[in-house]
Amino acid sequence: MRQIDSDFLALPLGRLADAALQRARDLGAEHADFRLERIRSEVLRLSDASLEGSMDADDLGYAVRVVKDGTWGFAAGIDLTPEAAARVAEQAVEVAVVSAAVNREPVELAPEPVHADVTWVSSYEIDPFEVPARDKAALLAEWSDGLLRDPRVDHVRAYLNQVKEQKFYADTAGTVTTQQRVRLHPYLEATKVEDDRFDSMRTLAPPAGRGYEYLTGTGWDFPAELAALPEHLAEKLKAPSVEAGDYDLVVDPSNLWLTIHESIGHATELDRALGYEAAYAGTSFATFDRLGSLVYGSPVMNVTGDRTVEHGLATVGYDDEGVATREFDIVSGGILTGYQLDRRMALLKGLGASNGCAFADSPGHMPMQRMANVSLRPADGGPSTEELISGVERGVYVVGDKSWSIDMQRYNFQFTGQRFYRIENGRLAGQLRDVAYQATTTDFWRSMEAVGGPQTYVLGGAFNCGKGQPGQIAAVSHGCPSALFRGVRILNTLKESGK
């Protein structure tokens, strides 16, 4: 287990928090919390094995959030002195006082046990920020060169994003948490230009809450995936265009994670379902009056939220309201049984305690309800992907994510992918092109006949989930097995574009 970096612990964390929280108390705040964080990020981009660009950022600051007379107040600062922290607390209270005139709904927070002086560090072996940038660029260049030596590849893009997030939190109830987590997002994309067409193929390795060991053999076999990439790309270029119609689908976890994210993850954020989050990407069809009754999917559909799963991008020990994180049910046997909650939303609708879904992406932003690692559970002793395919007479096997579109209520959608294979009489029969699948959320998940076993389960995800105004970005993972869906509408994207 890694330890929290000594240079972060050397900051005057306790003194700043004490000054800010005491000043908020003196000014009559019913609740106050202090959050200091340092976010280190590094991005490397290569084009055809040459370094194209790099970015190295280090953000450090703190925030004070208060509830005064039932109204939120918030302010942030960067001056690391107790006097400055106290002034930031004063500003947060002033914001609450001014805002009270337009507040029509008093803010109350669900109770949470006190977690005094606790620490948490994510599961990783090698801190990527301890590896020289030149060494990381050299590895990406080596992989790119290997692809470029294959005549079936004309161009290669390589990308690596690394983040270390350190947070100190304290509140007037007595909770004090100190945490550190690391995550990586690597990918390579190969492109081939041939006659009057071109296409690309990207690696399927998901972003992960791991350290640099992820690129050197722990958690993913990059050399094996890169060796197969040129053949996949060449076959895609020669593949026939799909004939639109209704097909059975076997969807690989490398594609299904994104459908989960858009049609389940966002739809079951309670603030969205209640209409509090409406400006950025809409509300939700899964409204609160349907809790416990909405048939979201088939009986084999079991979905959980989990901010504790190892290597998850949204995994953390305690959220940005001092709540201990946990796993919780969202869909059970196809029925909507739960939502993702922060402390305010949990109390507002009488749902008991928060399930740890408050997060702010920087010290300059106020925490909001954000997505947990929302995952579709596999079936114990369930089938392999090959066994799912063997049960399909006429269908399509979908691999890898690409573009997507979903309406403002998370109900009507279509998704494309990296690769699509025709299934004939239970066997794969070559790739197809120009494929998208289209459905409503409930029709799609109700058509799910079977889910694969644990051997098919993969934790996918993204670094760039957006929400809120001002907009915030969060990283989140979604695990799932392969799954079989019956009678899903397939579009020909080329014809749909009018070409």
C-alpha positions in Angstrom: 0.0 0.0 0.0 1.3 3.4 -1.0 1.4 6.3 1.5 0.1 9.8 1.1 3.0 12.0 -0.1 4.9 13.7 2.6 5.0 17.1 0.8 1.2 17.1 0.9 1.0 16.2 4.5 3.6 19.0 5.3 1.1 21.6 4.2 -0.7 23.4 7.1 -3.8 21.4 6.6 -5.1 21.3 10.2 -4.3 24.9 10.9 -6.1 26.2 7.8 -9.2 24.0 8.5 -9.3 25.1 12.2 -9.2 28.7 11.3 -11.9 28.5 8.6 -14.3 26.3 10.6 -14.0 28.4 13.7 -14.7 31.5 11.8 -17.8 29.9 10.2 -19.0 28.9 13.6 -18.5 32.4 15.0 -20.6 33.7 12.2 -23.5 31.4 13.0 -23.2 28.7 10.3 -25.2 25.6 11.1 -22.7 23.6 9.0 -19.3 24.2 7.5 -16.7 22.1 5.7 -13.2 22.8 4.6 -11.5 21.0 1.6 -7.9 21.5 0.5 -6.8 19.7 -2.5 -3.8 19.4 -4.8 -4.4 18.0 -8.3 -1.3 17.0 -10.4 -1.9 16.1 -14.1 0.3 15.2 -17.0 -0.6 14.6 -20.6 1.6 13.2 -23.4 0.5 13.2 -27.0 2.5 11.6 -29.8 1.8 11.6 -33.6 3.6 8.9 -35.7 6.0 8.2 -32.8 7.1 11.8 -32.4 6.1 13.8 -29.3 3.5 16.3 -30.4 2.7 18.0 -27.2 2.8 17.6 -23.4 1.2 19.3 -20.4 2.1 19.2 -16.8 -0.2 21.0 -14.3 -0.2 21.3 -10.5 -3.3 23.0 -9.0 -3.5 23.7 -5.2 -6.2 25.5 -3.3 -9.0 25.2 -0.8 -12.7 25.8 -0.4 -15.1 26.5 2.4 -18.7 25.5 2.1 -21.3 26.6 4.7 -25.0 26.3 5.5 -26.2 29.5 7.1 -29.9 30.0 7.9 -30.7 27.0 5.5 -28.8 28.5 2.6 -25.6 27.4 0.9 -22.6 29.6 0.8 -19.3 28.9 -0.9 -15.9 30.5 -1.4 -12.4 29.4 -2.4 -8.8 30.6 -1.9 -5.1 29.9 -2.5 -3.3 31.8 0.2 -2.2 29.1 2.7 -2.4 31.1 5.9 -4.9 30.8 8.7 -5.9 34.5 8.3 -6.7 34.0 4.6 -8.6 30.8 5.4 -10.7 32.7 7.9 -11.4 35.4 5.3 -12.6 32.7 2.8 -15.0 31.4 5.5 -16.3 34.9 6.0 -16.9 35.2 2.2 -18.7 31.9 2.2 -21.1 33.1 4.9 -21.6 36.4 3.1 -22.6 34.4 0.0 -25.2 32.5 2.1 -26.6 35.7 3.6 -27.0 37.4 0.2 -28.5 34.2 -1.3 -31.0 33.7 1.5 -33.4 36.2 -0.1 -34.0 34.0 -3.1 -33.8 30.6 -1.4 -37.2 28.9 -1.2 -36.0 25.5 0.0 -34.0 25.3 3.3 -30.8 23.1 3.0 -30.7 20.2 5.4 -28.1 17.4 5.3 -28.6 13.7 6.0 -26.7 12.7 9.2 -23.4 10.9 8.8 -21.2 9.4 11.5 -18.1 11.3 12.4 -14.9 9.9 10.8 -12.1 11.4 12.8 -8.6 11.6 11.4 -8.9 8.8 8.8 -6.7 8.3 5.7 -7.2 6.4 2.4 -5.0 5.7 -0.6 -6.0 4.1 -3.9 -4.6 0.8 -5.0 -1.5 1.4 -7.2 2.1 0.3 -7.2 4.2 2.8 -9.2 3.4 6.6 -8.9 3.4 7.7 -12.6 4.8 11.1 -11.5 7.9 9.4 -10.2 8.6 8.0 -13.8 10.4 10.6 -16.0 8.3 11.9 -18.8 11.0 11.0 -21.4 10.6 7.3 -20.3 6.9 7.4 -20.8 7.2 9.1 -24.1 9.8 6.5 -25.2 7.4 3.7 -24.4 4.6 5.3 -26.4 7.0 5.9 -29.3 8.2 2.3 -29.2 4.6 1.1 -29.4 3.8 3.6 -32.2 6.9 2.5 -34.2 5.8 -1.1 -33.9 2.4 -0.3 -35.5 3.9 2.0 -38.2 6.2 -0.9 -39.4 3.1 -2.8 -40.4 2.1 -1.8 -44.0 -1.6 -2.0 -42.9 -1.1 1.2 -40.8 -0.3 4.7 -42.1 -0.6 6.8 -39.0 -0.6 6.4 -35.3 -1.7 8.6 -32.5 -0.7 7.9 -28.9 -2.0 9.5 -25.7 -1.4 9.2 -22.0 -3.2 11.2 -19.3 -2.1 10.8 -15.6 -3.7 12.3 -12.6 -2.8 12.3 -8.9 -5.6 13.8 -6.7 -4.9 14.6 -3.0 -7.6 15.9 -0.7 -7.9 17.0 2.9 -11.4 17.4 4.3 -12.7 18.6 7.7 -16.1 19.7 8.9 -17.7 21.2 12.0 -19.1 17.8 13.0 -15.5 16.5 13.6 -14.9 14.5 10.5 -11.3 14.8 9.1 -10.2 12.8 6.1 -6.9 12.8 4.1 -6.8 10.9 0.8 -4.7 10.3 -2.3 -5.7 8.5 -5.5 -4.0 8.0 -8.9 -5.4 7.2 -12.3 -4.2 6.7 -15.9 -5.8 6.9 -19.3 -3.6 5.4 -22.1 -4.6 4.7 -25.7 -3.2 4.3 -29.2 -5.1 4.8 -32.4 -4.0 3.4 -35.8 -5.3 4.9 -39.1 -5.1 3.5 -42.7 -5.9 5.4 -45.9 -6.8 3.1 -48.8 -8.2 4.3 -52.2 -11.3 6.3 -51.5 -11.7 5.5 -47.8 -9.9 5.6 -44.5 -10.6 4.3 -41.1 -9.1 4.0 -37.7 -8.9 1.5 -34.8 -8.2 2.3 -31.2 -7.0 0.1 -28.3 -9.6 -1.1 -25.9 -7.6 -0.8 -22.7 -9.8 1.2 -20.4 -8.6 4.1 -18.2 -8.0 2.7 -14.7 -7.3 3.7 -11.1 -3.8 2.2 -11.3 -0.3 3.4 -11.4 2.4 3.2 -14.1 2.5 -0.6 -13.7 -0.6 -0.6 -15.9 1.6 0.2 -18.9 4.2 -2.5 -18.1 2.1 -5.6 -17.7 -0.2 -5.3 -14.7 -3.9 -5.2 -15.5 -3.6 -5.2 -19.3 -1.6 -6.9 -22.1 -0.8 -3.9 -24.3 1.8 -5.7 -26.6 -0.8 -8.4 -27.4 -3.5 -5.9 -28.2 -1.2 -3.7 -30.3 -0.1 -6.8 -32.3 -3.7 -7.6 -33.2 -4.6 -4.0 -34.1 -3.4 -3.9 -37.8 -5.4 -7.0 -38.7 -8.5 -5.6 -37.1 -8.1 -2.4 -39.0 -7.4 -4.1 -42.3 -10.5 -6.2 -42.0 -12.6 -3.2 -41.1 -11.6 -1.4 -44.2 -12.7 -4.3 -46.4 -15.9 -5.1 -44.5 -19.3 -4.7 -46.2 -21.8 -2.1 -45.1 -24.5 -3.4 -42.7 -28.0 -3.9 -43.9 -30.3 -2.0 -41.5 -32.9 -4.0 -39.6 -33.6 -5.8 -36.3 -30.8 -8.0 -35.0 -29.8 -9.9 -31.9 -26.8 -8.3 -30.3 -24.0 -9.6 -28.2 -22.4 -6.6 -26.7 -18.8 -6.7 -25.4 -17.9 -4.9 -22.1 -15.7 -2.6 -24.1 -18.8 -1.2 -25.6 -21.5 -1.8 -23.1 -19.9 0.3 -20.3 -20.7 3.5 -22.2 -24.4 2.5 -22.7 -24.5 1.9 -19.0 -23.0 5.3 -18.3 -25.4 7.2 -20.5 -28.7 5.3 -20.0 -28.3 4.1 -16.4 -25.5 6.1 -14.6 -26.8 9.5 -15.5 -30.5 8.5 -15.4 -30.3 7.4 -11.8 -28.6 10.5 -10.3 -31.3 11.6 -7.9 -30.7 15.4 -8.5 -31.3 14.8 -12.2 -34.4 12.6 -11.6 -35.8 15.4 -9.4 -35.2 18.1 -11.9 -32.4 19.9 -10.0 -29.9 19.1 -12.8 -31.6 20.2 -15.9 -29.3 22.7 -17.7 -26.4 20.3 -18.6 -27.7 17.3 -20.5 -31.2 17.3 -19.1 -33.2 15.5 -16.4 -34.2 11.8 -16.4 -37.1 9.6 -17.3 -36.5 7.5 -14.2 -38.4 9.9 -11.9 -38.8 9.5 -8.2 -42.4 8.4 -8.3 -41.2 5.3 -10.2 -38.8 4.1 -7.6 -39.6 0.5 -6.8 -42.0 0.1 -9.7 -40.2 1.0 -12.9 -39.3 -2.1 -15.0 -36.0 -0.8 -16.1 -34.9 -4.1 -17.7 -35.2 -7.8 -17.8 -35.0 -10.0 -14.7 -31.3 -10.7 -15.3 -30.5 -7.0 -14.9 -28.8 -6.2 -11.6 -27.0 -2.9 -11.4 -25.0 -1.5 -8.4 -23.3 1.8 -7.6 -20.0 1.4 -5.9 -17.3 3.9 -4.8 -15.2 1.2 -3.2 -14.3 -1.2 -6.1 -10.6 -1.6 -6.5 -9.1 0.4 -9.4 -12.4 2.2 -10.1 -12.0 5.7 -11.4 -14.7 7.0 -9.0 -13.4 4.9 -6.1 -12.5 6.8 -2.9 -12.7 6.2 0.8 -14.8 9.2 1.7 -16.6 11.6 -0.5 -16.4 15.4 -0.5 -19.1 15.7 2.2 -17.2 13.4 4.6 -19.4 10.3 3.8 -17.8 6.9 4.0 -18.3 5.3 0.6 -20.0 1.9 -0.1 -21.8 -0.3 -2.6 -25.5 0.0 -3.1 -28.3 -1.3 -5.4 -29.7 0.7 -8.3 -31.6 -1.9 -10.3 -32.5 -5.3 -8.8 -34.0 -8.0 -11.0 -34.9 -5.4 -13.6 -36.6 -3.1 -11.2 -35.4 0.5 -10.2 -34.6 0.2 -6.5 -32.2 3.0 -5.8 -30.5 6.3 -6.8 -27.1 7.8 -6.4 -27.3 10.3 -3.5 -25.5 13.1 -1.7 -26.4 14.2 1.8 -28.9 16.8 0.8 -30.7 14.6 -1.8 -30.9 11.7 0.7 -32.6 13.7 3.4 -34.8 15.6 0.9 -36.6 12.5 -0.2 -36.4 10.5 3.0 -33.9 7.9 1.8 -31.9 7.8 4.9 -28.1 8.3 4.5 -26.1 9.5 1.6 -24.3 6.7 -0.4 -21.2 8.9 -0.9 -21.8 10.5 -4.2 -20.6 14.1 -3.6 -17.6 15.3 -5.5 -15.9 18.5 -6.7 -13.4 18.4 -9.5 -11.3 21.2 -8.1 -10.9 23.5 -5.0 -12.6 26.2 -7.0 -15.8 24.3 -7.4 -18.6 23.4 -5.0 -19.3 19.6 -4.5 -22.3 18.3 -6.4 -23.9 14.9 -6.7 -21.7 12.8 -9.0 -21.7 9.3 -10.4 -20.4 6.3 -8.6 -18.9 3.3 -10.4 -22.2 2.1 -11.8 -21.9 -1.5 -13.0 -24.0 -4.4 -14.4 -23.4 -7.5 -12.4 -22.4 -10.8 -14.1 -24.2 -14.1 -13.6 -22.6 -16.5 -11.2 -21.6 -19.5 -13.4 -22.8 -17.6 -16.4 -21.8 -18.2 -20.0 -18.7 -17.1 -21.8 -18.9 -14.5 -24.7 -18.5 -17.4 -27.1 -21.4 -19.2 -25.6 -23.6 -16.1 -25.8 -22.7 -15.8 -29.5 -23.4 -19.5 -30.1 -27.1 -18.8 -29.2 -27.6 -16.3 -32.0 -28.7 -17.2 -35.5 -28.6 -13.8 -37.1 -27.0 -11.0 -35.2 -24.1 -8.6 -34.5 -21.3 -8.7 -32.0 -20.2 -5.2 -30.8 -16.7 -4.4 -29.6 -15.3 -1.1 -28.4 -16.9 2.3 -27.9 -16.9 5.2 -30.4 -19.7 7.8 -30.8 -23.0 8.0 -29.0 -26.1 10.1 -28.8 -28.8 10.2 -26.1 -31.7 12.6 -25.5 -32.0 15.0 -22.5 -34.0 12.5 -20.4 -31.6 9.6 -21.0 -34.3 7.7 -22.9 -33.8 7.6 -26.7 -30.3 6.7 -27.8 -27.9 5.3 -30.4 -24.4 4.0 -30.1 -21.6 3.0 -32.5 -18.4 1.1 -31.8 -14.9 0.2 -32.8 -15.7 -3.2 -34.5 -18.9 -5.0 -35.5 -19.0 -8.7 -36.5 -21.8 -10.5 -38.3 -23.1 -13.5 -36.4 -24.5 -16.3 -38.5 -25.7 -19.5 -37.0 -23.9 -19.0 -33.8 -20.5 -18.1 -35.3 -18.7 -14.9 -36.2 -18.7 -14.3 -39.9 -16.4 -11.3 -40.5 -16.6 -7.6 -39.7 -19.3 -5.1 -40.8 -19.1 -1.4 -41.3 -21.4 1.6 -40.8 -23.2 0.1 -37.8 -25.1 1.8 -35.0 -27.7 0.3 -32.6 -30.7 2.4 -31.6 -33.4 1.9 -28.9 -35.1 3.5 -25.9 -33.5 2.8 -22.6 -36.2 0.5 -21.2 -36.7 -1.4 -24.5 -33.0 -2.1 -24.7 -32.5 -3.3 -21.2 -35.8 -5.3 -21.2 -34.5 -7.1 -24.3 -31.4 -8.4 -22.4 -31.9 -12.1 -22.3 -28.6 -13.2 -20.7 -25.5 -11.8 -19.1 -22.1 -13.4 -19.1 -20.2 -14.9 -16.2 -17.5 -13.3 -14.1 -14.9 -14.4 -16.7 -16.4 -11.9 -19.2 -16.5 -9.0 -16.7 -14.3 -5.9 -17.4 -14.2 -2.5 -15.6 -14.4 0.2 -18.3 -14.8 3.9 -17.9 -13.9 7.5 -18.8 -12.0 10.5 -17.5 -14.4 13.1 -18.8 -17.9 12.8 -17.4 -19.4 16.3 -17.5 -22.1 17.8 -15.3 -23.2 21.1 -13.8 -23.0 24.8 -14.5 -20.2 25.9 -14.2 -19.3 22.5 -15.7 -17.3 20.0 -13.8 -15.5 16.9 -15.0 -15.3 13.6 -13.1 -13.7 10.2 -13.8 -15.9 7.2 -13.5 -15.7 3.4 -14.1 -18.4 1.0 -15.2 -18.0 -2.7 -15.0 -20.0 -5.2 -17.0 -20.0 -8.7 -18.5 -20.8 -9.5 -22.1 -24.6 -9.5 -22.6 -27.1 -10.8 -25.1 -30.0 -8.6 -26.4 -32.8 -9.8 -28.7 -34.3 -7.8 -31.5 -32.4 -4.5 -31.4 -32.7 -2.0 -34.2 -29.5 -1.6 -36.3 -29.0 1.5 -38.4 -26.7 1.9 -41.4 -24.9 5.1 -40.5 -23.7 5.8 -44.0 -27.3 5.8 -45.4 -28.6 7.7 -42.3 -26.1 10.5 -43.2 -27.6 10.7 -46.7 -24.5 9.3 -48.5 
